[in-house]
Amino acid sequence: MTVLRRGGGTPSALELDGLEERCDVVTGDVRDGDAIERALGEHEPEIVFHLAAQSLLRPARRSPVPTFEANVRGTWMLLDACRRLQIPRVVVAGSYKAYGSATRLPYTEDFPLAAGQPYEVSKAATDMIARSYAHTYGLRVAVTRFANVYGGGDLNFSRLVPEAAAAAIRGRRPVVRSDGTPERDFLYAEDAARAYLAIADALGEAHGAAVGQAFNAGAGAARSVLEVVGLVCRAAGTELVPDVRGERTPEDEIDRQYVDCAKLNELTGWSPQVSLEEGLRRTVEWYGRHPGLLP
């Protein structure tokens, strides 16, 4: 396995924890065509999982160009290198944010991509570019539209679960930027990894049913921000009350989102195995084992 990062610089000890024994880690930038060519040409992977992205909504809204550069340009550069080098299978990380606001739920894969905010648009573009390489060039590529992936190791503490876990462990009130009512679909990291592998396996099937397709994955249910924070606090053994700082849903977010996973289940048999309660318990335990990483 070869790991190519979104940005330049040296991977952190956390990112390399255990990986150096199983992976060839290539330090580079997904926007750097030469770095991509070298990594793919030297290591000749059978499968590429394109996970590199600028994935935070607020920075994307404040300064959209770096997000478009990483998520859109980075995608076409990687896919074109995969096309030229004839990589057998490629799985591209899209997002259910690409659906934008919808009048009915859950999202199914036949919904139009109605993205509005810069991050959403970048993932919609990623999605469409990837599928165009399947339909136009025959690249065996599929796209994921996953719900909010959470789990230990996420150090972006502006996100709901890492912030709530860090706060609960530190004994301070978790900060909630909305009024707590927005509802999201949450997917535990191990279930997400299983979904990626299932899609990669399906791309290898002779019938090619997965090629050029997009697949949702999530729990298939919407849970409110306040409910999630409450579950995190309970997992941490505290009854802290969240610090609610918003009066409504933030302007760069959507009120309610969740996905239908029937398409992926029917093709591969995948379904989520870890409940939100159990996933949050495992996540809080991970942060508890790494107190030096917490703000």
BELVEN-V806027 format. One record per backbone hydrogen bond with DSSP energy under -0.5 kcal/mol. CO is the residue of the C=O (numbers start at 1). NH is the residue of the N-H. E is the energy in kcal/mol with one decimal. If there is no record, write none. Layout:
co = [CO	CO]
nh = [NH	NH]
e = [E	E]
//
This chain:
co = [1	2	3	5	6	6	12	14	16	16	16	18	19	19	23	24	24	25	26	26	29	31	32	33	34	35	36	37	38	39	40	46	48	48	49	50	53	56	57	58	59	63	64	65	66	67	68	68	69	72	73	74	75	76	77	78	79	80	81	82	82	83	89	90	91	92	92	95	96	97	98	99	107	108	112	114	117	118	119	120	121	122	123	124	125	126	127	128	129	130	130	131	132	133	133	134	139	140	141	142	143	144	145	146	147	148	150	151	153	155	156	159	160	161	162	163	164	165	166	167	167	174	176	176	178	180	182	183	184	185	187	188	188	189	190	191	192	193	194	195	196	197	198	199	200	201	202	202	205	208	210	213	215	217	223	224	225	226	227	228	229	230	231	232	233	234	242	243	243	250	255	258	258	259	261	262	263	264	264	264	265	273	275	276	277	278	279	280	281	282	283	284	285	286	286	287	288	290	291]
nh = [24	4	26	30	30	31	16	17	18	19	20	21	22	23	25	3	26	27	5	28	32	33	36	37	38	39	40	41	42	43	44	89	50	91	51	93	55	60	61	62	63	67	68	69	70	71	72	73	74	76	77	78	79	80	81	82	83	84	85	86	87	86	48	142	50	94	144	98	99	100	115	114	260	111	114	101	121	122	123	124	125	126	127	128	129	130	131	132	133	133	134	135	136	137	139	138	141	90	212	92	215	94	217	96	149	187	189	154	155	157	159	163	164	165	166	167	168	169	170	171	172	243	245	246	246	226	225	257	223	148	150	191	192	193	194	195	196	197	198	199	200	201	202	203	204	204	205	210	208	211	213	143	145	147	184	228	229	230	231	232	233	234	235	236	238	237	244	176	245	253	183	106	107	261	265	266	267	268	269	270	269	275	279	280	281	282	283	284	285	286	287	288	289	289	290	290	291	293	294]
e = [-3.1	-0.5	-2.3	-0.6	-0.8	-0.5	-1.8	-1.1	-0.5	-0.8	-1.3	-0.6	-1.8	-2.9	-0.7	-1.6	-0.6	-0.6	-0.7	-0.6	-2.5	-0.9	-2.1	-2.6	-2.5	-2.4	-2.8	-2.9	-2.6	-1.9	-2.0	-1.0	-0.7	-3.0	-1.2	-2.6	-0.7	-1.3	-2.0	-2.5	-2.7	-0.7	-2.5	-2.9	-2.4	-2.9	-2.0	-1.8	-1.5	-2.2	-2.4	-1.9	-2.8	-2.3	-1.7	-2.3	-2.4	-2.5	-2.5	-0.6	-2.3	-0.7	-2.2	-1.8	-3.1	-0.9	-2.6	-1.6	-1.3	-1.5	-0.6	-0.9	-2.7	-2.3	-1.0	-0.5	-2.8	-2.6	-1.9	-2.2	-2.7	-2.1	-2.3	-2.4	-2.9	-2.3	-2.1	-1.9	-1.4	-0.5	-1.0	-2.4	-2.6	-1.0	-2.1	-1.3	-1.9	-2.4	-3.4	-2.8	-2.3	-1.5	-1.1	-2.0	-0.5	-3.0	-2.1	-1.1	-0.8	-1.4	-2.1	-2.1	-2.7	-2.7	-2.7	-2.7	-2.6	-2.3	-2.3	-1.1	-2.4	-3.3	-3.1	-0.5	-1.7	-2.1	-1.8	-1.5	-2.9	-2.0	-1.9	-0.6	-2.2	-2.5	-2.1	-2.0	-2.4	-2.3	-2.2	-2.4	-2.4	-2.5	-2.1	-1.9	-0.9	-0.8	-1.1	-0.5	-1.3	-0.9	-1.9	-2.6	-3.1	-2.4	-2.5	-2.3	-2.6	-2.3	-2.2	-2.3	-2.6	-2.3	-2.4	-1.8	-2.7	-1.3	-1.1	-2.5	-0.6	-2.1	-2.8	-0.5	-2.6	-0.5	-2.1	-2.9	-1.8	-2.6	-0.6	-0.7	-2.1	-0.6	-3.0	-2.6	-1.8	-2.4	-2.2	-2.8	-2.0	-2.0	-2.2	-2.3	-1.4	-0.6	-0.6	-0.9	-0.5	-1.9	-1.4]
//
